[in-house]
Amino acid sequence: MYLERDGANMVEIPTTGTRICLVRHGETPWNAERRIQGQIDIGLNAAGQRQAAAAGRWLRGAGIAALYSSDLQRARHTAEAIGAALGLAPVLYPQLRERCYGVFEGLTYAEAQVRFPGGYAAFEGRNADYDFENGESLRALFDRVTGKLVELAAAHAGQAIAIVVHGGVLDIVNRFVRGNPLEMPRDFLIPNAGLNWIVAVDGAWYIESWGDTAHLEPGALDELPS
């Protein structure tokens, strides 16, 4: 098997590692409005429910041995739909939650830019220490997410697992796997219910595929700012 290591080089990977399918939760009403959810517990809309079911059908033949999820309901309900297709019950972890966006939560991106122009400039500029006035910085999010990811990979050596998470979490995972800095502008998509396959082998990480939406109806949203 040949996998992408750094966006340019194709590397042959041993088959003894952990394959991880990271699934962004299905669409929510706030995704459609470009409203910042963070850790506010918003559920799926009808499109999101269809996307979750489609992801489950697609993963039936993937040999998934275990299923994990953020405990926020938009991720949990997506994981439950996937689990129903796979015959697995999702295990929930708060460490897999979306970033806490503090004073931005509940606002659209446009509203946040008007109400908190200085903070929004720090957010848009990917200031790794900006925490939305007692929210969560990119550095804190990185530590939280990668710590749990490494733990789950180590627990499932030689297996394939699925993890249902959020757009901000996937932003961190992509940078972690590729070794890119937190401050670098985003150069990848994070669509709702997209499938993102990574591989961990002896402490090294690789991207197998990213942002796959072949299982979905056209129009899966990536409403996040880059």
VENUR-V415438 format. One record per residue. RES is the residue in one small letter. OMEGA is omega in radians with two decimals (none if undefined). Layout:
RES,OMEGA + RES,OMEGA
This chain:
m,3.11 + y,-3.07 + l,3.13 + e,-3.14 + r,-3.00 + d,3.14 + g,-3.12 + a,-3.04 + n,3.07 + m,-3.00 + v,3.07 + e,-3.03 + i,3.04 + p,-3.10 + t,-3.07 + t,-3.06 + g,3.08 + t,3.03 + r,-3.08 + i,3.02 + c,3.08 + l,-3.08 + v,2.97 + r,3.11 + h,3.08 + g,-3.07 + e,3.04 + t,3.06 + p,-3.13 + w,3.00 + n,-3.10 + a,3.13 + e,-3.01 + r,3.12 + r,-3.02 + i,-3.08 + q,-3.06 + g,-3.13 + q,2.94 + i,-2.90 + d,-3.10 + i,-3.14 + g,3.12 + l,2.91 + n,-3.08 + a,3.10 + a,3.13 + g,3.10 + q,3.09 + r,3.13 + q,3.14 + a,3.12 + a,3.13 + a,3.10 + a,3.11 + g,3.12 + r,-3.09 + w,-3.05 + l,-3.09 + r,-3.10 + g,-3.03 + a,3.11 + g,-3.11 + i,-3.08 + a,-3.11 + a,-3.06 + l,-3.13 + y,-3.11 + s,2.80 + s,3.13 + d,3.05 + l,-2.90 + q,3.13 + r,3.05 + a,-3.10 + r,-3.13 + h,3.03 + t,3.14 + a,3.13 + e,3.08 + a,3.08 + i,3.13 + g,3.11 + a,3.12 + a,-3.05 + l,-3.06 + g,-3.13 + l,3.03 + a,-3.13 + p,3.01 + v,-2.98 + l,3.10 + y,3.07 + p,3.11 + q,-3.13 + l,-3.14 + r,3.00 + e,3.04 + r,3.01 + c,-3.07 + y,3.01 + g,-3.05 + v,3.11 + f,-3.01 + e,-3.11 + g,3.12 + l,2.92 + t,3.09 + y,3.13 + a,3.12 + e,3.13 + a,-3.13 + q,3.14 + v,-3.03 + r,-3.08 + f,-3.02 + p,3.13 + g,3.10 + g,-3.14 + y,3.09 + a,3.09 + a,3.10 + f,-3.11 + e,3.11 + g,3.10 + r,2.98 + n,-2.99 + a,-3.12 + d,-3.12 + y,-3.02 + d,3.04 + f,-3.13 + e,3.12 + n,2.92 + g,-3.06 + e,3.11 + s,3.06 + l,3.13 + r,3.12 + a,3.10 + l,3.12 + f,-3.12 + d,-3.12 + r,-3.04 + v,-3.06 + t,3.08 + g,3.13 + k,3.14 + l,3.12 + v,3.13 + e,-3.12 + l,3.10 + a,-3.13 + a,-3.12 + a,-3.04 + h,3.12 + a,3.13 + g,-3.11 + q,2.99 + a,3.11 + i,3.06 + a,3.13 + i,3.14 + v,-3.02 + v,-2.99 + h,-3.10 + g,3.13 + g,3.08 + v,3.13 + l,3.06 + d,3.11 + i,-3.08 + v,-3.14 + n,3.14 + r,3.12 + f,-3.09 + v,-3.09 + r,-3.13 + g,-3.13 + n,-3.11 + p,3.12 + l,-3.06 + e,-3.07 + m,3.09 + p,-3.09 + r,3.11 + d,-3.12 + f,-3.12 + l,3.08 + i,-3.09 + p,3.03 + n,3.11 + a,3.03 + g,3.13 + l,-3.07 + n,-3.06 + w,3.03 + i,-3.12 + v,3.05 + a,-3.13 + v,3.06 + d,3.09 + g,3.07 + a,-3.07 + w,-3.06 + y,2.98 + i,3.05 + e,3.05 + s,-3.06 + w,3.02 + g,-3.11 + d,3.11 + t,-3.10 + a,-3.11 + h,-2.99 + l,2.93 + e,3.08 + p,3.02 + g,3.08 + a,-2.99 + l,2.82 + d,-3.03 + e,-3.06 + l,3.04 + p,-3.11 + s,none
